Amino acid sequence: MNPRWLKTLKEYVEALLVAVVLALIIRAFVVQAFKIPTGSMLETLQIGDQLLVSKFHYGLKLPFSDKILVPVYEPARGDIVVFEYPYDEKLDASRPNLKDVDFVKRIVGVPGDTVEIRAKEVFVNGKPVTGPYVQHTREDIEQSPLPEGHVEVSVDPKAYFDHCEDVSTECRSKRDWMPKMTVPAGKYFCMGDNRDESFDSRFWGFVDRASIKGKAMIIYWSWTGPTNVRWGRIGRMIH
Protein backbone atom coordinates (compact mmCIF):
# COMPACT_ATOMS: atom_id res chain seq x y z
CA MET A 1 0.00 0.00 0.00
CA ASN A 2 1.21 3.52 -0.81
CA PRO A 3 2.97 4.96 2.29
CA ARG A 4 1.90 8.49 1.34
CA TRP A 5 -1.75 7.37 1.28
CA LEU A 6 -1.32 5.79 4.72
CA LYS A 7 0.19 9.00 6.06
CA THR A 8 -2.70 11.08 4.70
CA LEU A 9 -5.26 8.66 6.19
CA LYS A 10 -3.49 8.80 9.54
CA GLU A 11 -3.57 12.60 9.52
CA TYR A 12 -7.31 12.66 8.75
CA VAL A 13 -8.04 10.12 11.51
CA GLU A 14 -5.99 12.09 14.02
CA ALA A 15 -7.71 15.34 13.05
CA LEU A 16 -11.12 13.69 13.41
CA LEU A 17 -10.25 12.26 16.83
CA VAL A 18 -9.00 15.64 18.03
CA ALA A 19 -12.20 17.30 16.78
CA VAL A 20 -14.36 14.71 18.59
CA VAL A 21 -12.40 15.11 21.83
CA LEU A 22 -12.62 18.91 21.64
CA ALA A 23 -16.36 18.73 20.96
CA LEU A 24 -16.85 16.46 24.00
CA ILE A 25 -14.78 18.77 26.20
CA ILE A 26 -16.71 21.84 25.02
CA ARG A 27 -20.04 20.10 25.64
CA ALA A 28 -18.96 18.88 29.08
CA PHE A 29 -17.43 22.08 30.39
CA VAL A 30 -18.25 25.10 28.23
CA VAL A 31 -21.51 25.10 26.28
CA GLN A 32 -24.44 22.81 25.53
CA ALA A 33 -27.29 23.06 23.05
CA PHE A 34 -30.89 22.89 24.27
CA LYS A 35 -34.15 22.90 22.32
CA ILE A 36 -37.37 24.39 23.72
CA PRO A 37 -40.07 21.68 23.52
CA THR A 38 -43.01 23.38 25.32
CA GLY A 39 -44.63 26.78 25.80
CA SER A 40 -43.90 27.13 29.53
CA MET A 41 -41.47 30.01 28.89
CA LEU A 42 -43.58 31.98 26.41
CA GLU A 43 -43.17 34.68 25.28
CA THR A 44 -39.52 34.82 26.27
CA LEU A 45 -38.73 31.48 24.65
CA GLN A 46 -40.75 30.02 21.79
CA ILE A 47 -41.35 26.36 20.97
CA GLY A 48 -38.60 25.49 18.50
CA ASP A 49 -36.03 27.95 19.85
CA GLN A 50 -32.61 26.33 20.12
CA LEU A 51 -30.35 27.73 22.80
CA LEU A 52 -26.71 27.72 23.75
CA VAL A 53 -26.36 27.15 27.48
CA SER A 54 -23.20 28.29 29.25
CA LYS A 55 -22.07 25.44 31.51
CA PHE A 56 -19.05 27.37 32.74
CA HIS A 57 -21.07 30.38 33.96
CA TYR A 58 -21.78 28.79 37.34
CA GLY A 59 -18.42 27.05 37.69
CA LEU A 60 -16.31 24.21 36.32
CA LYS A 61 -17.59 20.82 37.46
CA LEU A 62 -15.65 17.62 38.04
CA PRO A 63 -16.35 15.30 35.08
CA PHE A 64 -19.21 12.84 35.63
CA SER A 65 -20.18 14.48 38.93
CA ASP A 66 -21.95 17.55 40.33
CA LYS A 67 -18.95 18.73 42.35
CA ILE A 68 -17.83 22.25 41.41
CA LEU A 69 -14.06 22.55 41.09
CA VAL A 70 -13.79 26.18 40.02
CA PRO A 71 -16.68 28.42 41.16
CA VAL A 72 -17.49 31.41 38.96
CA TYR A 73 -20.94 32.96 39.54
CA GLU A 74 -23.80 31.85 41.73
CA PRO A 75 -27.27 31.46 40.16
CA ALA A 76 -29.19 34.70 40.61
CA ARG A 77 -32.80 35.83 40.55
CA GLY A 78 -33.92 36.37 36.99
CA ASP A 79 -31.44 33.92 35.46
CA ILE A 80 -32.94 31.49 32.96
CA VAL A 81 -31.37 28.14 33.74
CA VAL A 82 -31.35 24.59 32.44
CA PHE A 83 -31.51 21.90 35.12
CA GLU A 84 -32.40 18.26 35.59
CA TYR A 85 -36.02 17.79 36.63
CA PRO A 86 -36.26 16.70 40.31
CA TYR A 87 -37.75 13.32 39.48
CA ASP A 88 -39.39 11.40 42.33
CA GLU A 89 -39.94 7.67 41.79
CA LYS A 90 -43.19 7.71 43.79
CA LEU A 91 -44.72 11.08 42.94
CA ASP A 92 -43.78 10.85 39.26
CA ALA A 93 -44.73 7.21 38.77
CA SER A 94 -47.20 8.21 36.05
CA ARG A 95 -44.54 10.32 34.29
CA PRO A 96 -41.53 8.03 33.71
CA ASN A 97 -40.72 10.09 30.62
CA LEU A 98 -39.52 12.93 32.89
CA LYS A 99 -36.67 10.95 34.41
CA ASP A 100 -33.27 12.42 33.46
CA VAL A 101 -35.02 15.18 31.49
CA ASP A 102 -33.73 18.76 31.41
CA PHE A 103 -36.08 21.67 32.12
CA VAL A 104 -35.62 25.37 31.44
CA LYS A 105 -37.14 27.93 33.83
CA ARG A 106 -36.41 31.31 35.39
CA ILE A 107 -35.02 31.57 38.92
CA VAL A 108 -37.48 33.46 41.12
CA GLY A 109 -36.11 32.71 44.57
CA VAL A 110 -32.54 32.03 45.76
CA PRO A 111 -31.43 30.50 49.08
CA GLY A 112 -32.81 32.47 52.01
CA ASP A 113 -35.57 34.20 50.02
CA THR A 114 -39.18 33.96 51.10
CA VAL A 115 -41.59 33.22 48.26
CA GLU A 116 -45.36 33.58 48.37
CA ILE A 117 -48.11 33.52 45.73
CA ARG A 118 -51.43 35.33 46.20
CA ALA A 119 -54.04 35.28 43.43
CA LYS A 120 -51.33 34.52 40.83
CA GLU A 121 -49.10 37.38 41.99
CA VAL A 122 -45.65 36.25 43.12
CA PHE A 123 -43.98 37.93 46.08
CA VAL A 124 -40.30 37.51 46.96
CA ASN A 125 -39.22 38.88 50.31
CA GLY A 126 -42.56 40.68 50.48
CA LYS A 127 -42.16 42.49 47.16
CA PRO A 128 -44.15 41.65 44.00
CA VAL A 129 -42.22 40.12 41.14
CA THR A 130 -42.88 42.18 38.03
CA GLY A 131 -41.43 42.35 34.55
CA PRO A 132 -42.41 42.30 30.89
CA TYR A 133 -41.59 38.59 30.74
CA VAL A 134 -44.43 37.57 33.10
CA GLN A 135 -47.40 36.21 31.13
CA HIS A 136 -50.85 35.00 32.15
CA THR A 137 -53.04 33.28 29.58
CA ARG A 138 -56.03 32.49 31.79
CA GLU A 139 -58.31 34.95 33.54
CA ASP A 140 -59.67 32.44 36.06
CA ILE A 141 -58.31 32.51 39.61
CA GLU A 142 -59.01 29.64 41.94
CA GLN A 143 -60.39 30.33 45.39
CA SER A 144 -57.64 30.46 47.99
CA PRO A 145 -57.26 27.14 49.84
CA LEU A 146 -55.28 28.98 52.53
CA PRO A 147 -56.89 30.30 55.70
CA GLU A 148 -56.88 34.04 56.33
CA GLY A 149 -53.64 35.05 58.00
CA HIS A 150 -51.99 31.75 57.16
CA VAL A 151 -48.42 31.22 58.33
CA GLU A 152 -45.32 30.04 56.55
CA VAL A 153 -45.26 26.33 55.79
CA SER A 154 -43.10 24.61 58.40
CA VAL A 155 -43.63 20.97 57.44
CA ASP A 156 -41.43 18.92 55.14
CA PRO A 157 -41.80 20.53 51.69
CA LYS A 158 -42.42 17.05 50.25
CA ALA A 159 -45.74 17.10 52.11
CA TYR A 160 -46.73 20.20 50.15
CA PHE A 161 -45.03 19.78 46.78
CA ASP A 162 -46.82 16.68 45.54
CA HIS A 163 -45.89 17.00 41.82
CA CYS A 164 -49.54 17.31 40.81
CA GLU A 165 -50.29 18.78 37.40
CA ASP A 166 -52.83 21.45 36.49
CA VAL A 167 -55.80 19.14 36.02
CA SER A 168 -57.60 19.24 39.37
CA THR A 169 -58.97 22.07 41.48
CA GLU A 170 -56.27 21.40 44.08
CA CYS A 171 -53.53 21.73 41.48
CA ARG A 172 -55.03 24.88 40.03
CA SER A 173 -55.09 26.28 43.56
CA LYS A 174 -51.36 25.64 43.82
CA ARG A 175 -50.96 27.40 40.51
CA ASP A 176 -52.59 30.56 41.93
CA TRP A 177 -51.78 30.42 45.66
CA MET A 178 -48.82 29.34 47.76
CA PRO A 179 -48.15 30.06 51.42
CA LYS A 180 -44.96 31.91 52.25
CA MET A 181 -41.97 29.62 52.49
CA THR A 182 -38.24 30.09 52.71
CA VAL A 183 -35.96 28.71 50.01
CA PRO A 184 -33.49 26.35 51.77
CA ALA A 185 -29.72 26.58 51.46
CA GLY A 186 -28.47 25.09 48.21
CA LYS A 187 -31.94 25.27 46.60
CA TYR A 188 -33.73 27.52 44.10
CA PHE A 189 -37.37 28.31 43.36
CA CYS A 190 -37.95 28.32 39.59
CA MET A 191 -40.99 29.23 37.48
CA GLY A 192 -41.94 29.44 33.84
CA ASP A 193 -42.63 32.91 32.43
CA ASN A 194 -45.92 31.54 31.07
CA ARG A 195 -47.29 31.34 34.59
CA ASP A 196 -50.61 29.63 33.88
CA GLU A 197 -49.13 26.88 31.73
CA SER A 198 -45.92 25.92 33.47
CA PHE A 199 -45.16 22.80 35.51
CA ASP A 200 -42.64 24.30 37.91
CA SER A 201 -41.56 24.80 41.53
CA ARG A 202 -45.13 25.54 42.59
CA PHE A 203 -45.86 21.85 42.06
CA TRP A 204 -42.59 19.95 42.53
CA GLY A 205 -40.61 22.21 44.84
CA PHE A 206 -37.06 23.45 44.85
CA VAL A 207 -34.21 22.85 42.42
CA ASP A 208 -30.91 21.58 43.83
CA ARG A 209 -27.86 23.72 43.09
CA ALA A 210 -26.10 20.59 41.85
CA SER A 211 -28.92 19.94 39.34
CA ILE A 212 -28.41 23.27 37.54
CA LYS A 213 -26.47 22.61 34.35
CA GLY A 214 -26.00 26.15 33.07
CA LYS A 215 -27.38 29.54 32.16
CA ALA A 216 -29.28 30.06 28.90
CA MET A 217 -27.35 32.68 26.92
CA ILE A 218 -28.36 32.99 23.26
CA ILE A 219 -30.78 31.66 20.65
CA TYR A 220 -28.66 30.22 17.85
CA TRP A 221 -31.55 28.83 15.77
CA SER A 222 -35.34 29.03 15.77
CA TRP A 223 -37.95 27.36 13.62
CA THR A 224 -41.14 25.34 13.63
CA GLY A 225 -40.15 23.50 10.47
CA PRO A 226 -38.15 23.88 7.24
CA THR A 227 -40.67 26.36 5.85
CA ASN A 228 -40.84 28.54 8.96
CA VAL A 229 -37.43 29.75 10.08
CA ARG A 230 -37.73 32.63 12.55
CA TRP A 231 -34.76 34.64 11.33
CA GLY A 232 -35.48 37.55 13.65
CA ARG A 233 -34.90 35.39 16.74
CA ILE A 234 -31.54 33.97 15.68
CA GLY A 235 -28.69 35.55 17.62
CA ARG A 236 -31.01 37.03 20.26
CA MET A 237 -29.55 37.18 23.78
CA ILE A 238 -31.72 35.64 26.46
CA HIS A 239 -32.87 37.77 29.43
C-alpha positions as CSV (number, residue, x, y, z in Angstrom):
1,M,0.0,0.0,0.0
2,N,1.2,3.5,-0.8
3,P,3.0,5.0,2.3
4,R,1.9,8.5,1.3
5,W,-1.7,7.4,1.3
6,L,-1.3,5.8,4.7
7,K,0.2,9.0,6.1
8,T,-2.7,11.1,4.7
9,L,-5.3,8.7,6.2
10,K,-3.5,8.8,9.5
11,E,-3.6,12.6,9.5
12,Y,-7.3,12.7,8.8
13,V,-8.0,10.1,11.5
14,E,-6.0,12.1,14.0
15,A,-7.7,15.3,13.1
16,L,-11.1,13.7,13.4
17,L,-10.3,12.3,16.8
18,V,-9.0,15.6,18.0
19,A,-12.2,17.3,16.8
20,V,-14.4,14.7,18.6
21,V,-12.4,15.1,21.8
22,L,-12.6,18.9,21.6
23,A,-16.4,18.7,21.0
24,L,-16.9,16.5,24.0
25,I,-14.8,18.8,26.2
26,I,-16.7,21.8,25.0
27,R,-20.0,20.1,25.6
28,A,-19.0,18.9,29.1
29,F,-17.4,22.1,30.4
30,V,-18.3,25.1,28.2
31,V,-21.5,25.1,26.3
32,Q,-24.4,22.8,25.5
33,A,-27.3,23.1,23.0
34,F,-30.9,22.9,24.3
35,K,-34.2,22.9,22.3
36,I,-37.4,24.4,23.7
37,P,-40.1,21.7,23.5
38,T,-43.0,23.4,25.3
39,G,-44.6,26.8,25.8
40,S,-43.9,27.1,29.5
41,M,-41.5,30.0,28.9
42,L,-43.6,32.0,26.4
43,E,-43.2,34.7,25.3
44,T,-39.5,34.8,26.3
45,L,-38.7,31.5,24.6
46,Q,-40.8,30.0,21.8
47,I,-41.3,26.4,21.0
48,G,-38.6,25.5,18.5
49,D,-36.0,27.9,19.9
50,Q,-32.6,26.3,20.1
51,L,-30.4,27.7,22.8
52,L,-26.7,27.7,23.7
53,V,-26.4,27.1,27.5
54,S,-23.2,28.3,29.3
55,K,-22.1,25.4,31.5
56,F,-19.0,27.4,32.7
57,H,-21.1,30.4,34.0
58,Y,-21.8,28.8,37.3
59,G,-18.4,27.1,37.7
60,L,-16.3,24.2,36.3
61,K,-17.6,20.8,37.5
62,L,-15.7,17.6,38.0
63,P,-16.3,15.3,35.1
64,F,-19.2,12.8,35.6
65,S,-20.2,14.5,38.9
66,D,-22.0,17.6,40.3
67,K,-18.9,18.7,42.3
68,I,-17.8,22.2,41.4
69,L,-14.1,22.5,41.1
70,V,-13.8,26.2,40.0
71,P,-16.7,28.4,41.2
72,V,-17.5,31.4,39.0
73,Y,-20.9,33.0,39.5
74,E,-23.8,31.8,41.7
75,P,-27.3,31.5,40.2
76,A,-29.2,34.7,40.6
77,R,-32.8,35.8,40.6
78,G,-33.9,36.4,37.0
79,D,-31.4,33.9,35.5
80,I,-32.9,31.5,33.0
81,V,-31.4,28.1,33.7
82,V,-31.4,24.6,32.4
83,F,-31.5,21.9,35.1
84,E,-32.4,18.3,35.6
85,Y,-36.0,17.8,36.6
86,P,-36.3,16.7,40.3
87,Y,-37.8,13.3,39.5
88,D,-39.4,11.4,42.3
89,E,-39.9,7.7,41.8
90,K,-43.2,7.7,43.8
91,L,-44.7,11.1,42.9
92,D,-43.8,10.9,39.3
93,A,-44.7,7.2,38.8
94,S,-47.2,8.2,36.1
95,R,-44.5,10.3,34.3
96,P,-41.5,8.0,33.7
97,N,-40.7,10.1,30.6
98,L,-39.5,12.9,32.9
99,K,-36.7,10.9,34.4
100,D,-33.3,12.4,33.5
101,V,-35.0,15.2,31.5
102,D,-33.7,18.8,31.4
103,F,-36.1,21.7,32.1
104,V,-35.6,25.4,31.4
105,K,-37.1,27.9,33.8
106,R,-36.4,31.3,35.4
107,I,-35.0,31.6,38.9
108,V,-37.5,33.5,41.1
109,G,-36.1,32.7,44.6
110,V,-32.5,32.0,45.8
111,P,-31.4,30.5,49.1
112,G,-32.8,32.5,52.0
113,D,-35.6,34.2,50.0
114,T,-39.2,34.0,51.1
115,V,-41.6,33.2,48.3
116,E,-45.4,33.6,48.4
117,I,-48.1,33.5,45.7
118,R,-51.4,35.3,46.2
119,A,-54.0,35.3,43.4
120,K,-51.3,34.5,40.8
121,E,-49.1,37.4,42.0
122,V,-45.7,36.3,43.1
123,F,-44.0,37.9,46.1
124,V,-40.3,37.5,47.0
125,N,-39.2,38.9,50.3
126,G,-42.6,40.7,50.5
127,K,-42.2,42.5,47.2
128,P,-44.2,41.6,44.0
129,V,-42.2,40.1,41.1
130,T,-42.9,42.2,38.0
131,G,-41.4,42.3,34.6
132,P,-42.4,42.3,30.9
133,Y,-41.6,38.6,30.7
134,V,-44.4,37.6,33.1
135,Q,-47.4,36.2,31.1
136,H,-50.9,35.0,32.2
137,T,-53.0,33.3,29.6
138,R,-56.0,32.5,31.8
139,E,-58.3,34.9,33.5
140,D,-59.7,32.4,36.1
141,I,-58.3,32.5,39.6
142,E,-59.0,29.6,41.9
143,Q,-60.4,30.3,45.4
144,S,-57.6,30.5,48.0
145,P,-57.3,27.1,49.8
146,L,-55.3,29.0,52.5
147,P,-56.9,30.3,55.7
148,E,-56.9,34.0,56.3
149,G,-53.6,35.1,58.0
150,H,-52.0,31.7,57.2
151,V,-48.4,31.2,58.3
152,E,-45.3,30.0,56.5
153,V,-45.3,26.3,55.8
154,S,-43.1,24.6,58.4
155,V,-43.6,21.0,57.4
156,D,-41.4,18.9,55.1
157,P,-41.8,20.5,51.7
158,K,-42.4,17.1,50.2
159,A,-45.7,17.1,52.1
160,Y,-46.7,20.2,50.2
161,F,-45.0,19.8,46.8
162,D,-46.8,16.7,45.5
163,H,-45.9,17.0,41.8
164,C,-49.5,17.3,40.8
165,E,-50.3,18.8,37.4
166,D,-52.8,21.5,36.5
167,V,-55.8,19.1,36.0
168,S,-57.6,19.2,39.4
169,T,-59.0,22.1,41.5
170,E,-56.3,21.4,44.1
171,C,-53.5,21.7,41.5
172,R,-55.0,24.9,40.0
173,S,-55.1,26.3,43.6
174,K,-51.4,25.6,43.8
175,R,-51.0,27.4,40.5
176,D,-52.6,30.6,41.9
177,W,-51.8,30.4,45.7
178,M,-48.8,29.3,47.8
179,P,-48.2,30.1,51.4
180,K,-45.0,31.9,52.3
181,M,-42.0,29.6,52.5
182,T,-38.2,30.1,52.7
183,V,-36.0,28.7,50.0
184,P,-33.5,26.4,51.8
185,A,-29.7,26.6,51.5
186,G,-28.5,25.1,48.2
187,K,-31.9,25.3,46.6
188,Y,-33.7,27.5,44.1
189,F,-37.4,28.3,43.4
190,C,-37.9,28.3,39.6
191,M,-41.0,29.2,37.5
192,G,-41.9,29.4,33.8
193,D,-42.6,32.9,32.4
194,N,-45.9,31.5,31.1
195,R,-47.3,31.3,34.6
196,D,-50.6,29.6,33.9
197,E,-49.1,26.9,31.7
198,S,-45.9,25.9,33.5
199,F,-45.2,22.8,35.5
200,D,-42.6,24.3,37.9
201,S,-41.6,24.8,41.5
202,R,-45.1,25.5,42.6
203,F,-45.9,21.8,42.1
204,W,-42.6,19.9,42.5
205,G,-40.6,22.2,44.8
206,F,-37.1,23.5,44.9
207,V,-34.2,22.8,42.4
208,D,-30.9,21.6,43.8
209,R,-27.9,23.7,43.1
210,A,-26.1,20.6,41.9
211,S,-28.9,19.9,39.3
212,I,-28.4,23.3,37.5
213,K,-26.5,22.6,34.3
214,G,-26.0,26.1,33.1
215,K,-27.4,29.5,32.2
216,A,-29.3,30.1,28.9
217,M,-27.4,32.7,26.9
218,I,-28.4,33.0,23.3
219,I,-30.8,31.7,20.7
220,Y,-28.7,30.2,17.8
221,W,-31.5,28.8,15.8
222,S,-35.3,29.0,15.8
223,W,-37.9,27.4,13.6
224,T,-41.1,25.3,13.6
225,G,-40.1,23.5,10.5
226,P,-38.2,23.9,7.2
227,T,-40.7,26.4,5.8
228,N,-40.8,28.5,9.0
229,V,-37.4,29.8,10.1
230,R,-37.7,32.6,12.6
231,W,-34.8,34.6,11.3
232,G,-35.5,37.6,13.7
233,R,-34.9,35.4,16.7
234,I,-31.5,34.0,15.7
235,G,-28.7,35.6,17.6
236,R,-31.0,37.0,20.3
237,M,-29.6,37.2,23.8
238,I,-31.7,35.6,26.5
239,H,-32.9,37.8,29.4
